[in-house]
Amino acid sequence: MPDLLIIGGGYAGVWAAMAAARRAEDSARDLNIRLLSKDAYLTHRPRLYECNPQDMRSALEPVLAPIGVELIITEVRDIDAKQKRVLTSGADETAYAYDGLILAAGSVLRPQPWGEDQGGTWSIDTHEDAVALDDHFATLKDQQHDQTGDHTVAIIGAGFTGIELATEMRVRLAEHIGREQSERARVILLDAAGTISEELGPGPRPHVLAALEAAKVELALNATINRIDGDQIILDNGERITAATIVVTTGLQANDLAAGFGLATDATGRLPVDGNWAVKGLEDIFGAGDIAHAMTDDSHVALMSCQHAMPMGKYAGHNAASSLLGLPMLTYEQARYVTCLDLGPWGAVFTSGWEREVQAVEQEAKARKQFIMTEAIYPPTNDRAAILEAGAIG
């Protein structure tokens, strides 16, 4: 029986497991599927800007066990592509052999030139990070609201995550320091660019600016950071911003495992994959999610988002299983691309296409966002038929 190994328990890895199991089921062939994850949960990373981040994860076992996928909790330290082995670290150091491998190890917060050890910054990159930030907010209720910046939150990075966190911030603060104090707090969104979220384009931008204004978020654009020293953000122009809470949302880069093969990667460290999700230059290894540089069509590259990770995982799982079982593979295509950006109490903005034409705003868009965040990104559980159906393509 062929052995298919999947590294990563995020959206790409989970949907890869469902699709591989579905492919084996449809072909009436035996396939041993194992998924290696650093913990027993699927973290709903797109929701970590929300209140109650401790609730933003789902157990993996109820998704994997019903379809016969073995979950192994371990930390992967290296991949030996020549010997077809995955090496793990820690007390359970083991070498796992494979016939086919799906690399879906995800991404991490991108290091910044001002360093990782300069001051007590926070992030919402992982479940642990987001919960730690929430715990930090709980300590603010005992502090005074004064000129020292006790109730000032500075968010560095005005991309999708930074905007969603900034517009939600007063709601988050109100849970811990009360509504009155949260309304008096300063929320500052900094970015080195001269335009808010340049990648969004001109269509959604007026709505984003309206939401930021409604949330009383101060914008600091063209703000290049020299260093961070405790509660001080020092800009290149000498300006200092004092904030008891400094949150970094400056973008992502691929997991370091991608760099271990000696292959050329893109600017974010992603491995190149072909239309079947096979990693170019490697045998029997497929890539999916944030670790894969993949074309969605002739001119667009998949983004680091669950919207792309889920179908990428499905195609990688289907094709990896097909390769091992001697069945035809499918070439990836993603006909539809949308953006749904949460903008706090103001609502949201929903766009379609790579040109991001606005289709809905405010509460109409908010309803779509809530459906995505509470239903669409959650896999079925404890129901073999439903889980296998979720792994189907088309």
C-alpha angles and dihedrals in degrees: 000000000000118000118227115190123195121196113204137042097215128103096290094047096046094047089046090055092050092048094046091050090048091051092051091046093050092049094045088231129135118247127170107219123188127177121204115206133168089230141008097261143082103225113215092221096176088063099050092100089065131088117277097027090176087076095053100098138073131211113257098209096072088055099043106033097061091057095045098254114145115226115213118189108213145116116252114220103172145001121219101203094181095054092033094234134135114212122208132198137220131045092326094053105170140158113229116200120214141184092199130017133199113199108206099148095140130211142295135214110286114248115242130220091243088064140243098258101053105108136327103302124167134210141185094220096118135023090253091051093050094048090048090053090050090051088051091053088055090061093056094073090075093052128089122249101236144121094292092081097248091146097033117113118195117193115196113207125040099211125116095294095044092050094048092048094045095051091047095044100096090051089052093047094047090062090062110026101025132257096276094054093042090056090054094049123104118238114190125186113200130192135165091223123087094229130056112255098341093194091064093067130214098298101069096028099089090052092048091051091049091052093048090051092048089051090049092238115165114222121218106184126175084032109150112187119224097182145325119237114183106298092350125099108196115199126206090253090058096255115141126210117196116208132158088206121048115176122190117213100158101140139272142277130197121271112274090246087079091065094055097080097064092237127137111263133190126257091280094048097256123152119238115248131186127233091280092052093249111145108248111245097016130094121233094352122121127188131210140168126010093348094061129079100211135165116233090192137341095302112018131078121214114258128231094259140110089247088068099029094062098055091037089055092048093053093044091050093046093047097042089052091045091052092052094044096046094247130135118271130223127236112232122249131169110190097180132051124179137173123213113181120188112223102185121243090346089069128239143284122241121196137175132215131015088285086061099227108192113247102167139004142188116006096353089058090041090060090054091048092051091051090052094046098044102034119008097057095047118091120221116264137208093004116099096194094049093046093050090047089054088056094056121109117226 
